[in-house]
Each structure stands twice: as C-alpha cells, then as structure tokens.
Amino acid sequence: MEQFMPFFYAALWFAVGLILIFSMSRENKIFLFAGLFFLLLGGWWLADALLPAVDLFSGGWGVALKCLTGGALLVLVWAFVKEYRKKSGEAGAKDKEE
C-alpha cells in the first residue's frame, strides 16, 4: 500500500489543480495561477514516484521546489491581500453611505 501513496498524492494535486482551473478561475483569475501551481506539484510527485533513483525532494531539486513554492506563496498572498483590501474598502464605503 505504501508504494501507491506517491501516485495518490500526484492524483490529488492534479485533481485540486484541475478544480481550481476549471471551476474557480471564473470567480477570480488568481485561481488559474494556483491551479497551474498544483498541476506542477502533481507532476513533481509523479516524476518522483516514477524515478526512484532521483530524489526530487532533496538536494538541488528540493531547493528548486522550495523556491518555486515560496514564489507561488508570495504571489498568492499578495493577491489575497489585494482582494481583501478591495472588499474591506467596499464594505467601508457601504457603511459610510448608510
């Protein structure tokens, strides 16, 4: 059963990515970026499962994944803060009108 877990994780990341791209991206375009990032994670897990001789989560490959993840996190946090400020600004303006 343990030998199937990397494939399960890859399928999970692919499913989350596809849901974000096809369902959520209509709501906000940042979900398209997030979905593409999850597809990248799915590919990374699948490649790690198919290439056991190459450990893609350590060494230079691990550092590359951590850098990509950090960059994606920064972009997503920036988009969240921007959207939050926009929504709270609209709510403040609505309160002033009332």
Backbone as CSV, one residue per row, in Angstrom:
resi,resn,N_x,N_y,N_z,CA_x,CA_y,CA_z,C_x,C_y,C_z
1,MET,0.815,-1.199,0.000,0.000,0.000,0.000,0.859,1.263,0.000
2,GLU,1.974,1.232,0.703,2.849,2.410,0.761,3.420,2.790,-0.598
3,GLN,3.609,1.817,-1.474,4.189,2.120,-2.772,3.229,2.897,-3.656
4,PHE,1.935,2.938,-3.301,0.949,3.661,-4.096,0.711,5.085,-3.601
5,MET,1.211,5.415,-2.433,0.951,6.740,-1.868,1.498,7.891,-2.727
6,PRO,2.701,7.790,-3.276,3.153,8.898,-4.143,2.234,9.119,-5.351
7,PHE,1.683,8.038,-5.894,0.759,8.170,-7.019,-0.568,8.781,-6.563
8,PHE,-0.983,8.427,-5.344,-2.195,9.014,-4.784,-2.010,10.513,-4.590
9,TYR,-0.873,10.920,-4.044,-0.598,12.347,-3.852,-0.553,13.078,-5.198
10,ALA,0.065,12.464,-6.194,0.109,13.087,-7.518,-1.299,13.275,-8.069
11,ALA,-2.137,12.244,-7.938,-3.518,12.353,-8.415,-4.283,13.418,-7.639
12,LEU,-4.023,13.514,-6.349,-4.669,14.528,-5.520,-4.294,15.935,-5.974
13,TRP,-2.991,16.179,-6.212,-2.554,17.504,-6.660,-3.128,17.825,-8.031
14,PHE,-3.170,16.825,-8.921,-3.767,17.056,-10.244,-5.247,17.407,-10.125
15,ALA,-5.973,16.686,-9.262,-7.406,16.944,-9.086,-7.647,18.348,-8.539
16,VAL,-6.879,18.740,-7.524,-7.028,20.079,-6.956,-6.720,21.141,-8.016
17,GLY,-5.665,20.935,-8.781,-5.303,21.882,-9.824,-6.388,22.029,-10.874
18,LEU,-6.946,20.910,-11.305,-7.995,20.971,-12.325,-9.267,21.625,-11.790
19,ILE,-9.600,21.354,-10.522,-10.769,22.001,-9.918,-10.565,23.505,-9.860
20,LEU,-9.377,23.922,-9.433,-9.102,25.354,-9.354,-9.165,26.013,-10.730
21,ILE,-8.629,25.342,-11.726,-8.593,25.928,-13.073,-9.988,25.996,-13.689
22,PHE,-10.734,24.889,-13.649,-11.984,24.839,-14.393,-13.193,25.325,-13.602
23,SER,-13.163,25.268,-12.284,-14.318,25.713,-11.508,-14.123,27.089,-10.889
24,MET,-12.967,27.315,-10.313,-12.770,28.523,-9.526,-12.213,29.693,-10.328
25,SER,-11.577,29.437,-11.456,-10.949,30.536,-12.193,-11.971,31.507,-12.777
26,ARG,-13.235,31.085,-12.867,-14.276,32.016,-13.326,-14.527,33.090,-12.271
27,GLU,-14.334,32.714,-10.998,-14.557,33.654,-9.898,-13.438,34.690,-9.816
28,ASN,-12.198,34.228,-9.930,-11.045,35.125,-9.857,-9.896,34.471,-10.625
29,LYS,-9.199,35.245,-11.404,-8.139,34.697,-12.262,-6.926,34.191,-11.480
30,ILE,-6.783,34.566,-10.210,-5.648,34.076,-9.428,-5.750,32.572,-9.214
31,PHE,-6.972,32.034,-9.274,-7.146,30.590,-9.119,-6.543,29.828,-10.298
32,LEU,-6.453,30.472,-11.446,-5.781,29.862,-12.590,-4.306,29.654,-12.269
33,PHE,-3.671,30.675,-11.697,-2.271,30.552,-11.277,-2.111,29.467,-10.217
34,ALA,-3.005,29.464,-9.228,-2.932,28.457,-8.163,-3.132,27.059,-8.733
35,GLY,-4.059,26.911,-9.661,-4.295,25.609,-10.286,-3.090,25.121,-11.068
36,LEU,-2.441,26.020,-11.781,-1.231,25.642,-12.518,-0.118,25.226,-11.563
37,PHE,-0.033,25.905,-10.417,0.965,25.526,-9.425,0.683,24.118,-8.882
38,PHE,-0.588,23.813,-8.621,-0.919,22.474,-8.135,-0.675,21.410,-9.201
39,LEU,-0.887,21.744,-10.473,-0.536,20.803,-11.540,0.972,20.556,-11.569
40,LEU,1.753,21.603,-11.330,3.202,21.445,-11.230,3.556,20.510,-10.072
41,LEU,2.901,20.695,-8.931,3.144,19.803,-7.790,2.783,18.358,-8.129
42,GLY,1.678,18.172,-8.834,1.286,16.824,-9.244,2.322,16.186,-10.150
43,GLY,2.826,16.960,-11.096,3.883,16.455,-11.972,5.150,16.136,-11.200
44,TRP,5.462,16.965,-10.201,6.663,16.748,-9.389,6.544,15.442,-8.602
45,TRP,5.394,15.221,-7.957,5.178,13.990,-7.197,5.193,12.780,-8.129
46,LEU,4.581,12.901,-9.307,4.560,11.786,-10.249,5.965,11.474,-10.743
47,ALA,6.732,12.487,-11.072,8.110,12.266,-11.524,8.938,11.626,-10.414
48,ASP,8.729,12.050,-9.177,9.461,11.460,-8.056,9.077,9.994,-7.867
49,ALA,7.804,9.666,-8.090,7.356,8.282,-7.950,7.884,7.406,-9.083
50,LEU,7.964,7.966,-10.289,8.405,7.182,-11.445,9.929,7.071,-11.548
51,LEU,10.648,7.991,-10.919,12.109,7.991,-10.952,12.663,7.834,-9.534
52,PRO,12.618,6.620,-8.986,13.058,6.448,-7.597,14.555,6.690,-7.403
53,ALA,15.341,6.577,-8.457,16.784,6.797,-8.336,17.109,8.278,-8.119
54,VAL,16.228,9.157,-8.580,16.431,10.599,-8.433,15.458,11.090,-7.352
55,ASP,15.980,11.551,-6.238,15.130,12.062,-5.166,14.869,13.539,-5.433
56,LEU,13.673,13.832,-5.932,13.345,15.196,-6.329,12.985,16.103,-5.157
57,PHE,12.984,15.566,-3.936,12.647,16.379,-2.777,13.869,16.713,-1.928
58,SER,15.053,16.383,-2.405,16.276,16.749,-1.676,17.318,17.247,-2.667
59,GLY,18.367,17.829,-2.138,19.430,18.356,-2.991,18.980,19.577,-3.766
60,GLY,19.544,19.733,-4.929,19.240,20.883,-5.776,17.786,20.913,-6.220
61,TRP,17.228,19.738,-6.519,15.827,19.677,-6.929,14.908,20.104,-5.788
62,GLY,15.244,19.701,-4.573,14.447,20.109,-3.415,14.485,21.607,-3.192
63,VAL,15.662,22.189,-3.367,15.794,23.646,-3.231,14.975,24.350,-4.309
64,ALA,15.003,23.828,-5.522,14.228,24.423,-6.619,12.733,24.374,-6.304
65,LEU,12.259,23.245,-5.786,10.842,23.127,-5.433,10.480,24.103,-4.322
66,LYS,11.356,24.233,-3.335,11.087,25.171,-2.237,11.048,26.613,-2.738
67,CYS,11.920,26.951,-3.672,11.917,28.311,-4.245,10.649,28.562,-5.045
68,LEU,10.244,27.585,-5.860,9.003,27.721,-6.626,7.798,27.844,-5.698
69,THR,7.786,27.044,-4.648,6.675,27.087,-3.699,6.644,28.427,-2.970
70,GLY,7.795,28.919,-2.555,7.859,30.225,-1.897,7.400,31.341,-2.807
71,GLY,7.823,31.305,-4.067,7.391,32.315,-5.028,5.890,32.265,-5.264
72,ALA,5.350,31.062,-5.414,3.903,30.929,-5.606,3.153,31.417,-4.380
73,LEU,3.668,31.105,-3.202,3.024,31.558,-1.973,3.020,33.083,-1.876
74,LEU,4.127,33.708,-2.240,4.187,35.174,-2.216,3.167,35.792,-3.175
75,VAL,3.062,35.242,-4.368,2.099,35.758,-5.348,0.670,35.575,-4.845
76,LEU,0.370,34.402,-4.270,-0.984,34.142,-3.793,-1.337,34.994,-2.581
77,VAL,-0.382,35.214,-1.680,-0.634,36.079,-0.522,-0.860,37.513,-0.988
78,TRP,-0.065,37.973,-1.940,-0.234,39.322,-2.492,-1.638,39.479,-3.080
79,ALA,-2.086,38.472,-3.840,-3.414,38.541,-4.456,-4.507,38.515,-3.383
80,PHE,-4.317,37.714,-2.335,-5.302,37.653,-1.262,-5.407,39.002,-0.539
81,VAL,-4.266,39.594,-0.211,-4.262,40.884,0.492,-4.910,41.960,-0.376
82,LYS,-4.593,41.968,-1.649,-5.170,42.944,-2.574,-6.694,42.797,-2.627
83,GLU,-7.171,41.567,-2.739,-8.611,41.308,-2.794,-9.279,41.645,-1.460
84,TYR,-8.620,41.320,-0.360,-9.168,41.605,0.972,-9.319,43.113,1.190
85,ARG,-8.294,43.856,0.790,-8.361,45.317,0.934,-9.452,45.920,0.066
86,LYS,-9.618,45.362,-1.135,-10.663,45.851,-2.030,-12.042,45.595,-1.416
87,LYS,-12.241,44.398,-0.883,-13.530,44.043,-0.280,-13.786,44.868,0.978
88,SER,-12.765,45.037,1.826,-12.971,45.811,3.052,-13.178,47.289,2.730
89,GLY,-12.565,47.788,1.673,-12.796,49.164,1.233,-14.215,49.359,0.746
90,GLU,-14.736,48.371,0.018,-16.126,48.442,-0.452,-17.094,48.392,0.723
91,ALA,-16.780,47.556,1.720,-17.651,47.441,2.898,-17.616,48.752,3.701
92,GLY,-16.439,49.373,3.794,-16.337,50.645,4.500,-17.110,51.743,3.796
93,ALA,-17.047,51.757,2.491,-17.790,52.756,1.712,-19.284,52.548,1.857
94,LYS,-19.712,51.291,1.920,-21.133,50.983,2.075,-21.628,51.418,3.448
95,ASP,-20.786,51.237,4.487,-21.149,51.662,5.835,-21.284,53.177,5.922
96,LYS,-20.411,53.894,5.222,-20.470,55.358,5.242,-21.747,55.874,4.562
97,GLU,-22.175,55.155,3.518,-23.391,55.558,2.818,-24.625,55.413,3.699
98,GLU,-24.633,54.369,4.539,-25.788,54.103,5.404,-25.763,55.037,6.550
